[in-house]
């Protein structure tokens, strides 16, 4: 007997049906439960014996509904609902470092933990696996992937099993690849699968929302012993773009790492007080704006396109600062608006275009 076939599970499901559809008839309850009307009425009797006030009305418009006095109804979720709830919380909740036993430090995590503890194992297991992922602040336009697909990927990473994926490179272009899944990482609302592609014989970072189909193979797939999922993703997002970046900063590497996110480049210490920032970009105009977060003198060594973008930005800022009166206010706001627009576009391109472009062809 499976979980869904047990009398207790059916009685609880019947309770959920009555709560969500007041006035539901015995015929409809029987159809939803896959039992006879007589059996459905028996489950109603079980609920009443448990102290749940199930009221019934006869006649053409009669049916069952929950009466007053019911407290703390049991939570019933399907696996898809539980996974969707966990993924929604991960997209909006980022205090994973808090003590889960401290409801004051992490009330959202505490509430989610209570929900998972009362769910049946078949539903709570995949949801708890997805909950273990780390996440950061979401990026505008980020798309949440299918909960079912995400759960299969996470469980395959945990079980160390190879996968056969259908992956959408672009609309109308879907390719099949075999991968060893290593980890699923959430970054700013975007879900990534870190893996080894046997199709391309190389490491790959795939967008989970682009996975169109997944099949678990009975082949072992162990991740590297030194795998750092978050670091691998940041390295991937900072490399492989058209224009190479080299910036020398008159500050220690630790300070540069605080000012510049890892996805923009790798800080390499030259000495105790000087750091070389190495990366790449497809958007020099956007990238040079990110460099303004550096709170120390720096020099752009490469590329030529990045130096030209910095010179253009400097001229615009000098021009905005040299204006006076109403023109000064208008000019400053115009420059500020243009800068904000470019930053938004660049950020979207960096996070959204990189993995899809670099993983084309599997």
N, C-alpha and C positions, 0 to 999 in steps of 0.2 A: 504493500500500500504506500503510495507516494504522499508527500505532504498535502497536496491539493485534494487528495481523495479521502483524507481522514475526516471523521465526523466533526472534530474540533475545528479544523480548518474551514470546513464548509459552514459551520455555524457562525464563525467569525466573518467569513465572506458574506454570508446572508445578512449579518448585522451591518456590514459596510454598504451593501446594496440598499437596505432599507433607509440608512442614514442619507445616502446620496440621492435616493429616489423616493421621497415620501409618498405613500399611496400606492406603492408597487403591489401588484396582485400576486397571488400564490402561483398562478400560471407563469408569469414572467420570472419569478424567483426560481421556479423549477427549471425553466429553460436556461437561465444563466448558470445554475449550479449543475445542470446535466442530470437531474434526478426527477422523480415523480412529484406531483403536487402533494401527495400524501407525505413523502419524505421531507419536502420543503416545510410543511406545517409542523412536522416533528422537530425540525431544527428551530422553528419559532418557539416551540414549547421548551426546548433546551435553553434558549436565551431567557425565557420568562422564569424558568427554574433558577437561573443564575442571578435573578434579581433585576434583569434589564426590562424596563417597562415597554414592551412591544404592544401597541394598540392596534386593533383591527376594526374595520368598518365594512358592513355588508352592503350589498346593492351594486348597481351598475358602476358607480364611481368609487366603490369601496376598495380597500387594500390595507396594507400594513404601514405603520409609521411609528417612530419612537416617541413615547410620551414624555412628559416632564419628569424631572427627578433623576435623569441619567447623568452620571458624573464620570469623568475620565474615561471616555470610550477608548477601546484599544486602537492603536494605529495599525492600519493595514496598507502596505504598499506592494505593488508589483516590482519585479527586479528593475524594469525600465524606469519606474517612478523613483525608486531609491537611488539608482545611479544618477538620474537627472538631478535629484535634490543635492547629492554630494557634489556633483560637478558645478552646480549653481553656487553652492557655498564656497567652493574653491575659487571660483571666478571673482567672488566678492569679499572673501575672508582671507586675511594674510598673516594672522598672528599664530603661525604654526609652532613658533618657538615657545609659546606660553605653556605653563604647566596644565595638562589636560584635567588634572584633579582639582584645579583652582577655578571655580566658576566666575570669580571676580576678575581674574586676569584674562580669562578667555571664555566669555559667556556663550559666544556662538559655537565654539568648539565643544563646550560642555553640553549644549543643547543637541548638537549633532550626535555626540556620543551616546546620549540617552536614547535617541531614536534608533541608532544602530544596535544598541544592546537589547531592545525589545523585538527586533525583527527576527524572523526565522533565518536559520543559517544559510539556506539556499539563496535568500535575498541579501542578507547582511554581508556574506563573504565577499562577493564582488564589489559591493559598495565600500567596504572597509579597505579593500586593496586600492581602490581609486583614491580614497581619502588620504592614504599614506603619501601621496604625491605632494611635492612642494609647489607653491605658486607665488607669483609676484603681481604687482599692480597691473590691471588689465590695460590693453592698448585699445583706443577707439577702433571700432570695426572688427574686433576679434570675433571669430565664429566658434561656437562650442560644437565639437564633433558629436557623432552619434554615441549615446551612452553605452549601447550594446557593443559597438565596435571598440570603444575605449576599454571596456571591461575585459574583452578578449585579449587585447594587446597587453594590458597590465598583468593579467593572469599568466600569459605566455612568458612575459619577462620573469615573473616569479617562479614559474615551473621550468624555465630554461628550455623552451621548445621552439624549434624553427617554425617560421610562418611563410605561407604563400599569400602574397598580397596582390590585389588589384589596385593600382595607384593612378589617380588622375593627374597627368602632367599639366594638362590644360583641357578646356571643354572639348569633348569629342576625341580626346587622345588619352586612352587608358592603357596602362602597361602592366604586365604581370612580372613580379619579381619574388625571389626567395630571399628571406633575410633572417639573420639571427637577432632577435629583439633583445636589447640590453636594458632600456629604461624608457619610461614615459615621463616627460618633463612639462610642466606648465609654466609658461613665461608670459606675463602681461596678458593673460586671457587666451593665449595661443597654446595649443597642445602639440607637442612634438614627440616622435618616436626616434630614439637613438638606436642605431642598429648597424650590423655588418651586412652589406648587400653581396650575396653570392652571384648575382647577375652582373654586377660591375666590379666585383672583387675589391671593394673599398668601403670605408666607413661612410654612413649616410645619416642625415637628419631629415626625417620625413614629417610633413604636416599631417596630423591625425585626421583632420577634417577632409583631407584629400584621399583617404583610404576608402575605396569603394567596396572592397570585399576582403575577407580574411579567412584563411584556413589554417588550422593548427596541424602541423606535421609531427609524426612520431620520430623526431630526430633531435638529439640533444643540441643545445645551443647555449653554452656558458659565456657570460660576459668577461671582458678583461678584468684581471684581479685588481688593477689600479684605476678602474673606471671612476671618474668623477662626473656624473651626468650634467650637473649645472655648469661645470667648467667646460666640458666638451661642447655644450650648446653655445656658450658665449664665444668660444674659439671659432666655432663654425660661423656665427653671425658676423664676426669681425674680419673674416678672410674671404678671398676669392672674388673680390670686386675689381672693377676695371682700373681704377687709379690707386696706385700704391701710396701709402701715407707714412711719412717719417717726420716726427716733430721732436725737437730737443727742448726739454723743460728744465728750468733752473730750480728744481725741487726734488726731494727724495721720491722714490718710486711709490712708497706707501701713501704719500700725499696725492700724487697723481691718480692713484687708484681710487681715492675718495672723490675726486673731482670728475673723473671721466669713467662712464660705465664700461665694463669689460667688452661689451659688444662693439665698441668703437675702436678698440685696439689693445695691444699688449704692452704694458709699461715695463721696459727693461732698464735696470739701473746701470748707468755708466760709471758713477761713483756715488759716494754717500750723499751728494747734494745735487746730482744731475741725473735726468732720466730720459731715455729715448722711448717715445710712443710709436709703435709700429702697427699698422693696420691697412685697410683699403676701403674704398668707397666708390659708389657709382654716382654720388651726388655731392660734388665738391662744395657747391654753394650752401647746402644744408650742413655738411660736415664742419665747415669752418665756423659756423654759428655755435656748434657744440663746443668748439675749442675755447669759446669765450668764458666757459665755466672754470677754466684753469686760472688759479689765483696766484700766479707767479709769471715772471718773464719767460717767453718761449719763442723758438724760431722754427719756422716751417722749412724743412730741408727738401721734402718732396711730398707730392709731385708738383710739376709746373702748374697744373690746373688748380691745385689747392692754393698755391701761392697767389695766382691770379684772382681766385675767389676771395682770398683774404684782403688783397689790395682793393678790390671793388667794394667790399663791405666797409673797409676803413674809409674810403672816399665818401660813401653814402653817410656814414656816421659823422664824419667831419662836416659835411655839407649840412646835415640836420642840426648839428650843434652850432653852426655859424649863423643860422637864421635868427631873427629877432621878432618880438611881438607876437601877433596872432599867427604869422607865417611860421614862427618857430614851433608853436604848439601844434599847428596842423602838420608841419613837416615831420616832427618827431613821432606823432601818432601814425602818420603814413608809413614811416620807416619801420616802426614797431609792428604795425599790422602786417607789412610784407614779410618781416622776419618771422613772425609767428606762423604765417601761412606756409613759408618754406620749410620751417621746422616740422610742421605737421605732416607735410607731404614726404619729407625725407624720412621721418620716423616710420611712417606707414610703409614706405618702400623698403627700408632696411629690414624690418621684422617680417614683412609679408612676402617680399620678392625673393629674398636670399635663399631660403631653403628650397623653394619651389624651383628656382632657376638652377641651383647647384645640384639638385637631385634629379634633374631631367635625364631620362634614360635609365633610371634605377641605379 
